[in-house]
C-alpha cells in the first residue's frame, strides 16, 4: 500500500501503474541494447558491469531463455541511477544532445578537411593556432595527398585518413576543453 501524507494528502510513492510503466521502459531499453552489436554498445555510455549481461542476452537465441535473460538485464539496469539510463537513452535518440554534438563535430571535421585541401598552409596555420598539439607534418602531408587524389581521380585514401585525423583531433580537444570548443565552431 502506498500510503498518504496525513498533513498534505499527497501520496508518498509512485503508483504501481507508474512503477510498471517505468519498468517496461527499461525493458524496452534493454531490448534495444541487446539488438545492437558489441561495437555499437561500446560507443554508448553503458556502465561496464552491464556489458556482460548485454553480451549474454545477445548470445542466447532460445525464445524462452532469451526472454528470461532480457528480463534479468532489465532488472540489472533498474538498479542503475536515472542519470545513467537517461544518458543511454539520449545517446540512442537520433535527435538527442549526444547525436547533435557528434554531428556538429563531423561537420566541423569535414569543413576543415575542405579548407586544408583548398587553402593549404594558410588553413593549416590557422588550425594549428587553434589546436597547437596537432601534428603539423602529418596533417600537411595528408592534405596534399588528398588534394592530389582529387586531381587525379584516385581512390580517396588520404582524403578519408585526413578526415579521421581531424575527427580524432577535435574529439580529444573537445574532451579536454568543452566550453572553448563552442566558440571555435563558428570559425569553421
C-alpha positions in Angstrom: 0.0 0.0 0.0 1.3 3.4 -1.0 0.3 5.5 2.0 -0.7 9.1 2.2 0.9 12.1 4.0 -1.7 12.9 6.6 -0.9 16.7 6.5 -0.9 17.3 2.8 -2.9 14.4 1.5 -0.2 13.6 -1.2 0.8 10.1 -2.0 4.3 9.1 -0.7 5.4 6.9 -3.6 4.6 6.4 -7.3 1.6 4.3 -8.1 2.0 0.7 -9.1 0.9 1.6 -12.6 3.7 4.2 -12.8 6.2 1.8 -11.5 5.2 -0.8 -14.1 5.4 1.8 -16.9 8.9 2.7 -15.8 9.9 -1.0 -15.7 8.5 -1.5 -19.2 10.5 1.5 -20.5 13.7 0.0 -19.0 12.8 -3.4 -20.6 12.4 -1.7 -23.9 15.8 0.0 -23.5 17.3 -3.4 -22.6 15.8 -4.9 -25.7 17.3 -2.1 -27.8 20.8 -2.7 -26.3 20.6 -6.4 -26.8 19.8 -6.0 -30.5 23.0 -3.8 -31.0 26.4 -5.1 -31.9 29.2 -5.0 -29.4 30.8 -2.1 -31.2 27.6 0.0 -31.1 27.2 -0.7 -27.4 30.8 0.3 -26.7 30.1 3.7 -28.1 27.3 4.3 -25.7 27.7 5.4 -22.0 26.8 1.9 -20.7 28.4 1.0 -17.3 31.0 -1.8 -17.6 29.0 -4.0 -15.2 26.1 -4.2 -17.7 28.2 -5.1 -20.7 28.5 -8.8 -19.9 24.7 -9.1 -19.3 24.1 -7.4 -22.7 26.5 -9.8 -24.4 24.9 -12.8 -22.7 21.4 -11.6 -23.8 22.7 -11.3 -27.3 24.2 -14.7 -27.2 21.1 -16.6 -26.1 18.8 -17.5 -29.0 16.2 -19.8 -27.5 13.0 -17.8 -27.2 12.2 -18.6 -23.5 15.7 -18.3 -22.3 16.3 -15.1 -24.3 13.1 -13.6 -22.7 14.3 -14.5 -19.2 17.8 -13.1 -19.8 16.3 -9.9 -21.2 14.2 -9.5 -18.1 17.3 -10.1 -16.0 19.2 -7.5 -17.9 16.3 -5.0 -17.4 16.4 -5.8 -13.6 20.2 -5.1 -13.6 19.5 -1.8 -15.5 16.8 -0.7 -13.0 19.5 -0.8 -10.3 21.3 2.0 -12.1 20.5 5.6 -11.3 18.2 7.6 -13.6 21.0 9.8 -14.9 22.8 6.7 -16.4 19.7 5.4 -18.1 18.8 8.9 -19.4 22.4 9.2 -20.8 21.9 5.9 -22.6 18.5 6.9 -24.0 19.9 10.3 -25.1 22.8 8.5 -26.9 20.3 6.2 -28.7 18.0 9.1 -29.6 18.7 10.3 -33.1 17.5 13.8 -32.0 19.3 13.7 -28.7 22.0 16.0 -27.5 24.8 13.5 -27.9 23.8 12.9 -31.6 23.7 16.7 -32.2 27.2 17.1 -30.7 28.6 14.2 -32.8 27.0 15.6 -36.0 28.4 19.0 -35.3 31.9 17.6 -34.8 31.7 15.6 -38.1 30.6 18.7 -40.0 33.4 20.7 -38.4 36.0 18.0 -39.5 34.5 18.0 -43.0 34.7 21.8 -43.3 38.3 21.8 -42.0 39.3 19.0 -44.5 38.0 21.0 -47.4 39.8 24.1 -46.1 43.1 22.3 -45.7 42.8 20.9 -49.2 41.8 24.2 -50.8 43.9 26.8 -48.8 46.9 24.6 -47.9 49.4 26.1 -45.4 47.3 29.1 -44.6 44.4 26.9 -43.3 46.9 24.6 -41.6 48.5 27.5 -39.7 45.0 28.6 -38.6 44.2 25.1 -37.5 47.4 24.8 -35.5 46.8 28.1 -33.8 43.6 26.6 -32.5 44.9 23.1 -31.9 48.7 23.5 -31.1 49.1 19.8 -30.1 48.2 18.7 -33.7 50.9 17.0 -35.8 51.7 19.7 -38.4 53.7 17.5 -40.8 51.3 14.6 -40.8 48.3 16.9 -41.5 50.1 18.8 -44.2 51.1 15.5 -45.9 47.5 14.2 -45.7 46.1 17.4 -47.1 48.5 17.4 -50.0 47.9 13.7 -50.8 44.1 14.2 -50.6 44.4 17.1 -53.0 46.4 15.1 -55.4 44.0 12.2 -55.2 41.1 14.5 -56.1 43.0 16.0 -59.1 44.0 12.6 -60.4 40.6 10.9 -59.6 42.2 8.3 -57.5 40.7 6.4 -54.6 40.2 8.7 -51.6 42.6 7.0 -49.1 44.3 10.1 -47.8 41.0 12.0 -48.1 39.5 9.6 -45.6 42.6 9.5 -43.4 42.6 13.3 -43.2 39.0 13.2 -42.0 39.8 10.6 -39.4 42.8 12.6 -38.1 40.7 15.7 -37.8 37.8 13.9 -36.1 40.2 12.5 -33.5 41.9 15.8 -33.0 38.5 17.5 -32.4 37.3 14.7 -30.1 40.4 14.9 -28.0 40.3 18.7 -27.8 36.6 18.7 -27.0 37.0 16.2 -24.3 39.7 18.3 -22.7 38.0 21.7 -23.1 34.3 21.5 -23.6 33.4 25.2 -23.2 36.1 26.5 -25.5 35.0 24.3 -28.5 31.7 26.1 -28.9 33.4 29.4 -29.9 35.7 27.6 -32.3 32.8 26.0 -34.2 31.9 29.4 -35.6 35.2 29.9 -37.3 35.0 26.7 -39.3 
